[in-house]
Amino acid sequence: MPAPVAAAYFHEELSALEPPADAEDPENYYPPITVVASHEGQVHRATQFRSVLQRLSGQDVEVAVLSRTMLSPGAREYQPDLVGSVKGRKCILIDDIVSTGTTLVSNVKLLKREGAESIYAWATHGVFANAQTTDTPDRLQKLDDLEFLLISNSINSPWLLPPKVRLLNVAPLLAEAIARALHDRSISSILSLEPQNDVERYDA
């Protein structure tokens, strides 16, 4: 549910970037973007994210998928294969959960090898383990090829997260959804990009 809000966050971030020296139209510059599903199960989320980003930017946004290939029959390890174009583009990795960060780190390294200009990530939940037993946030902070990871504040973090792990506040979105449910009103229309003049808001 928070994915369209996250897409709007990235749209604002990317719109504020300085255009390159060779940009044809610096006044209306918008970087080339590829939204990357971290595996086949994230294609729907990535497609939804891409759709919102395209509507907000008015630009074409490509989509790619990291397809996981089993190294051998019955193996627990997978080799990710990229389906799509990322060379020279700003990439946004899409996933539902980041826990140990192992998959995120390997995906970032693969995209960089494939020529991605810069790499961002969005995950709905940051399910980090207890602060005393994990170094995941620090590992992500030290990952040079990752610009930042955006996660929602759906799960309370017991420690101060480093700058590369950013929190997206979804409390107003959830409060609005609960209020609409109590008033028997449309919840899905909260995230519609079309004008909703006939729908009363409850977040005031």
Secondary structure, 3 states (H helix, E strand, C coil): CCHHHHHHHHHHHHHCCCCCCCCCCHHHCCCCEEEEECCHHHHHHHHHHHHHHHHHHCCCCEEEEEEEEECCCCCCCEEEEEECCCECCEEEEEEEEECCCHHHHHHHHHHHHCCECEEEEEEEEECCCCCCCCCHHHHHHCCCCEEEEEEECCCCCCCCCCCCEEEECCHHHHHHHHHHHHCCCCCHHHHCCCCCCCCCCCCC
